[in-house]
Amino acid sequence: MILAVASGKGGTGKTSVACSLALSLDRPLTFLDCDVEGANAHIFLHPVMSSREEVLVPYPTIDPSKCDVCSKCVDNCQFGALIRLGKKVKLMTNLCHGCGVCRLVCPRNAVSMSGRPVGAINRGVAGMMRFVNGELFAGQSLSVPVIRKIREESDDLVIVDCPPGTSCPAVESVEGADFALLVTEPTPFGEHDLKAMMTVCERLEVPCGVIINRSTGDDKGVERLCAIRGVPVLMRIPFERKVAECYARGGTLLDAMPELKDDFLDLFLEVRGRRR
């Protein structure tokens, strides 16, 4: 079972929920931190890291002895990564997505593909958990290949801490999940971005449910949205100052409110039942 923990916006408590859920289950599982531009689940889970692997993205190398500057590679590059400068074709490395179209359309076989590192994935263990996180190297913009590499990890139970938002990295993280937990907050911004994330799940055909974080008890806006979209509210986490204080010290929701462990267990059982 792959359980994705996602949110339409940053700052909703998504990572805190994902880590607390993993700790509550107290069973063997794999935790994947796919927020490769700001991975921080390790701060809460304290894994012992054991290996590191670079993630390579293919990019074109042009042989000037074969290239006649016909510009077919330039014309067919949908990312604008190739430009013609006089009698040369220049590659804008940071714009290249490694799709390989330039190699396919070159009539003189002047293009070959090499690999360049854009990030790395780190593997370790935290208690009974296998822990994997990703890191996008400074100056790189292609987070999806790193996330895709992380998602290759498999287990009977996988919890995916997704990057915030609804762009390509979030879509890559949620796609293929058996269920998505959408963490939101009862604010206008929270409701707006929750709606967008619900749409992503709908289009990916991933069933989802909502966790309302920082709940004050007056969550009518989120409840109304969930009722309209037919998405269940599975859990509410109270708005308590002690949670923020504990979080600032590197603690989890369970450290601040141990009673939430039973709620997370009930949440998991309900999600598992819905999946069946």
N, C-alpha and C positions, 0 to 999 in steps of 0.2 A: 504494500500500500504506500503510495506517494501522497503525502499531505503537504500542500504548499501554504505557507503563511505569507499573505500579501497585503498591500495597502495601496490606495490610490494616491497617497501623498506621504511625505516623510514626516517623522515626528509623532506618529500615532501610537508608538509602543510595539511595533511589529516584532522587532528582534527580542524584546523583553518577553512577549507572549510566546514566541517560538522556543526560546530557551527554557522558559518556565514549564511549557508543555512537555518538552523533552525530559526535563528533570522529574516531573510528576509521574511520568510513565514508569520510570525505574526499571527499564528492561532493555535488552540489546536493540539498538537501532542505529541508523546512520543519519547524522546531522550535516546538511549541506548549507553553508553560508554563501549564497550566490550574489550578495551585495558587494561585488568585486571592486567597486569604487569607494567603499567605506565599510569594509567588513569589520564587525566588532563583536560578534557572538563569542569569540574566544575570550573576551574580557570576562564574560559571565560563566562560561563553561570550563575554563582553565584546562584546555587539552594539552597533552604532552605530544609535541609534534615530532614526527619520525622521518618524513620524506618531503621532498619538494621537486616539482616537475615544471619545466617551462612549457608554455603554450605557444606553438608556432603557427603563424598565418602565412600562407603562400603569397608571394609577390613576384611580379615579372622582372626579369633581367633581359635587356635588349642587346643583342649582339650587333654592334655598329658595322661590322664587316658584311653582314647579311641584310641589314635594314636599308631599304631604298626610300624611306620616309614617305610611304604611300598614304599614311595617316588613317588607314582602316582601323588600327587599334585605338587611335584617338577618337574617331567618329563613333565607335561602338562602346566606349567606356561610359557606362551610365553614371559613374561617380565623379567624372571629371578629373580622374587621377593622372591621365596622360595628356600632355600638351606638346604641340609642335613648335620648336624654336629653331627657325632657320632650317638647317639640314640635319637636325637632330630631333629625336623624340625624348622628352624628359618625363620621368615618373615623379609624381608628388606622393611620396611614400605614405604620408599620414592620411591621404584620401583613399588609398587603395584598399579594397575589401577582399582582395585575393580571389576573385570569382573565376579568373582564368579566361575570360572572353577574349582578351587581347591575344592570347596564344592561339586560340581556336580560329580567329579571323585573319591572322597574319599569313599572307600568301607565300612568304619566303622563309618560314620557320625561324624567324629571327628572335622569337620570344621564348624564353624558358622560365620555369617557375622555381623559385628558391623559397626558403622559409625564414621568416623574421620573428623574433620573440615579441609578443605583445603583453604577456603576463605570465603568471605562474599559479599553480594550485599546490596547496600544502595539505598533507594528510597526518592525522594523529589519532589519539585516543583520549576520551574524557570519561572515566569510569567505565560503564558498559557500552558507551557510545563510540562508534567510529565517527571521527570529525574530519570534515573536509571544508576548506575555504579557498577563495580565489583572491588574486591580487592583480589589478590592472597596472602595468608599469607606467611611471610618470611620462607624460607626453603622448600616451597612446589613447586612441578613442574607440577601439573595437573591443567592447566588453563582451559581446555576444559569443565569440569563439571561446573565451575563458569560461563563461557560464555553461556553454555546451559541453565543454570538457568535464566540468564538475558534475553535470547531470548524467554523465556516463556511469557514475557510481551507483551501485544497486544494492538492495537489501530487502528483507521482508517488510520492514517498516522504514520509510525515509521521510524525514522532516526537512523541508526546503524553506530556508529564510530568504525570501525574494527581495530584490531591490525595490525601492518605492517607485510609485508612478505607474504609468500605463504605456510606456515606450517599449522599444524592442527588447531591452534587457529584462524587463518585467514579464513580457510576453514569453520570452524564451524560458524563463524560470517556471512559469505556471503551466505552460503547455505540456500535456502528457500526464499531469497530476490526476489522481483519483478524486481529490476533493481540495477545495481552496478555502482557507479561513481568512476572511477579509477583516482586518483590524481597522476600526474607525474611531472617531471621537464625535460627540454630539455638538458639532459646530457647523455653521454654514459651509465652510471650506471642507470639513470632513464629509458632509453629506454630498457635496458636489463631486468630490473625487471618488467617493464610494460608488456613486452611480456610474462613473466612468469605468471603474474596476469591475463592477457587475457586468457591464457590457463586454469587457474583454473576456471574462469567464464564459459568458453566453456564447460568444463567437468561437471560443476554443472548445466549447461543449464540455466544460469542466464544472461540475456542480459546486455550489459554494454556500457558505453560511457566514454570518456576521458576528464579530465580537466587538462590543462597545466598550472602549477603554475610557477611563476618566468619566465614568457615568455619575451624574448627579441625581439620577432618579427621574429626571425630566428629559427623556430621550424621544419625544414624540416625533421629531423630524425624521430621525433615522428609522424609527418604527414604521412611520407612514411610508417611507421609501421602500422598506423591506416588504411591506404588505403589498404594495403596488407591483413590485418585481417578483413576488412569490419566493423571496429568499428568507430563510429563518434567522432570527436572532438567537444565537446559541449560548451566549454568555455575556455577562456584564461585569466589568471590573470597576470598583468604586473609585471616585476621585478623592484620594487621601494624600495629605502632605507627606506622611511617613514613607509612602511608596517612592516619591520623588527624591527624598533624602537618602533612602537606601540605594536607589538607582545611581545617584551621584557618587556613592562610595563603591560602586561596582557590584552591588548586590542585585538579586533578582526579585521578582514579585513574591516568590515563595519565602524569601528572607524577610520581607516586610509583612506579608500576610500569609502565614503557613496554612491557614484554613482554605486558601484557594486551591490547594493540591487536590482536594476531593472534587472541586468544580472542574478542574482540568481533566481529571479522570472520567467524570461524567460526560464532559465534552467529547473526549476521544471515543467513548463507547457509543455515543449518539451518532457521531460522524461515521464510525465503522458500520453501524446499523443502517444508516442512510445509503452508504455505498452498496450494501447488499441489496 
